[in-house]
Amino acid sequence: MSEMLLTACKELIDDAKNGCADLVFKDICLEILARAKQVLEDAQFRELSYYAAEKMKEKSSVRIAELPI
């Protein structure tokens, strides 16, 4: 069961990475990690934390549109 939760958390992080700007992504990652801490085993939480940190180092593919002035 906890392995399924870890996989689901990683998928949430991946989805957020693909659909959010960097600043929003980091905020979402912190929220996911805060909730995951309550349900994952310590080793799994460390794995998820490392996974999230690696994803945060990557540049976002989402660009923020500039509004014409």
DOZA-301057 format. One record per residue: residue in one letter; residue number from 1; x, y, z of N, C-alpha, C in turn. Coordinates in steps of 0.2 Angstrom, whole numbers, plus 5000, padded with zeros to 4 digits. Last residue first. Layout:
SENU resn resi n.xx n.yy n.zz ca.xx ca.yy ca.zz c.xx c.yy c.zz
SENU    A  NUM    X    Y    Z     X     Y     Z    X    Y    Z
...
//
This chain:
SENU resn resi n.xx n.yy n.zz ca.xx ca.yy ca.zz c.xx c.yy c.zz
SENU    I   69 5010 5228 4883  5009  5234  4886 5006 5239 4882
SENU    P   68 5005 5211 4882  5008  5217  4879 5006 5223 4883
SENU    L   67 5012 5199 4894  5006  5203  4892 5009 5209 4888
SENU    E   66 5020 5184 4892  5020  5191  4894 5015 5195 4891
SENU    A   65 5018 5168 4900  5016  5173  4894 5017 5180 4897
SENU    I   64 5030 5158 4906  5025  5163  4908 5024 5168 4902
SENU    R   63 5031 5141 4900  5034  5148  4900 5028 5153 4902
SENU    V   62 5036 5125 4906  5031  5130  4905 5033 5137 4905
SENU    S   61 5047 5118 4908  5045  5118  4901 5039 5123 4900
SENU    S   60 5059 5122 4921  5052  5121  4919 5051 5122 4911
SENU    K   59 5074 5114 4924  5070  5120  4922 5063 5118 4919
SENU    E   58 5078 5104 4939  5076  5105  4932 5073 5111 4930
SENU    K   57 5077 5105 4952  5083  5107  4949 5082 5108 4942
SENU    M   56 5066 5099 4956  5066  5106  4957 5072 5109 4953
SENU    K   55 5069 5086 4954  5064  5089  4949 5064 5096 4950
SENU    E   54 5077 5084 4965  5080  5083  4958 5075 5086 4953
SENU    A   53 5068 5085 4975  5074  5090  4974 5077 5090 4967
SENU    A   52 5059 5074 4973  5057  5081  4972 5062 5086 4971
SENU    Y   51 5068 5064 4976  5065  5064  4969 5063 5071 4968
SENU    Y   50 5071 5067 4989  5076  5067  4984 5074 5068 4977
SENU    S   49 5058 5065 4994  5061  5071  4995 5067 5072 4990
SENU    L   48 5056 5051 4991  5052  5056  4988 5055 5063 4989
SENU    E   47 5066 5046 5000  5066  5044  4993 5062 5050 4989
SENU    R   46 5061 5050 5012  5068  5052  5010 5068 5051 5002
SENU    F   45 5049 5042 5012  5049  5050  5012 5056 5053 5010
SENU    Q   44 5054 5030 5013  5050  5032  5007 5050 5039 5006
SENU    A   43 5060 5030 5025  5064  5028  5019 5061 5031 5013
SENU    D   42 5048 5032 5033  5054  5037  5033 5058 5036 5027
SENU    E   41 5033 5029 5025  5038  5027  5029 5044 5032 5028
SENU    L   40 5019 5041 5022  5025  5037  5020 5029 5035 5026
SENU    V   39 5010 5050 5029  5008  5043  5026 5013 5038 5024
SENU    Q   38 5016 5062 5032  5011  5059  5037 5009 5052 5035
SENU    K   37 5023 5066 5021  5027  5064  5027 5022 5061 5032
SENU    A   36 5014 5070 5012  5017  5063  5011 5021 5061 5018
SENU    R   35 5011 5083 5016  5006  5078  5016 5009 5071 5016
SENU    A   34 5024 5089 5013  5021  5090  5019 5015 5084 5021
SENU    L   33 5025 5086 4999  5030  5083  5004 5027 5083 5011
SENU    I   32 5015 5094 4993  5015  5086  4993 5019 5083 4998
SENU    E   31 5019 5106 4997  5013  5104  4999 5013 5096 4999
SENU    L   30 5031 5107 4990  5031  5107  4997 5025 5105 5000
SENU    C   29 5026 5106 4977  5031  5101  4979 5031 5101 4987
SENU    I   28 5019 5118 4976  5016  5112  4976 5020 5106 4978
SENU    D   27 5031 5127 4976  5025  5127  4981 5021 5121 4982
SENU    K   26 5037 5123 4964  5040  5122  4971 5035 5123 4977
SENU    F   25 5027 5127 4955  5029  5120  4956 5032 5119 4962
SENU    V   24 5027 5141 4956  5021  5137  4958 5023 5130 4959
SENU    L   23 5040 5143 4951  5038  5145  4957 5032 5142 4960
SENU    D   22 5040 5137 4938  5044  5135  4943 5042 5137 4950
SENU    A   21 5023 5134 4932  5029  5138  4932 5033 5136 4938
SENU    C   20 5016 5118 4927  5017  5124  4932 5023 5127 4930
SENU    G   19 5015 5105 4921  5010  5110  4920 5010 5116 4924
SENU    N   18 5026 5097 4924  5024  5097  4917 5019 5103 4916
SENU    K   17 5026 5097 4938  5032  5099  4934 5030 5101 4927
SENU    A   16 5014 5091 4941  5015  5098  4943 5021 5101 4939
SENU    D   15 5017 5078 4936  5011  5081  4933 5012 5089 4935
SENU    D   14 5027 5074 4945  5028  5074  4938 5023 5079 4935
SENU    I   13 5020 5075 4958  5026  5079  4956 5027 5080 4949
SENU    L   12 5011 5064 4955  5009  5071  4957 5014 5076 4955
SENU    E   11 5020 5054 4954  5016  5055  4948 5013 5062 4949
SENU    K   10 5025 5053 4967  5029  5055  4962 5026 5057 4955
SENU    C    9 5013 5049 4974  5016  5056  4975 5021 5058 4970
SENU    A    8 5011 5037 4968  5006  5042  4967 5009 5049 4968
SENU    T    7 5022 5030 4974  5021  5031  4966 5016 5036 4965
SENU    L    6 5019 5031 4987  5025  5034  4985 5024 5035 4977
SENU    L    5 5007 5023 4987  5007  5030  4989 5013 5034 4987
SENU    M    4 5012 5011 4984  5007  5014  4979 5007 5021 4981
SENU    E    3 5019 5008 4995  5023  5009  4988 5018 5012 4983
SENU    S    2 5009 5006 5004  5014  5012  5005 5018 5013 4998
SENU    M    1 5004 4994 5000  5000  5000  5000 5004 5006 5000
//
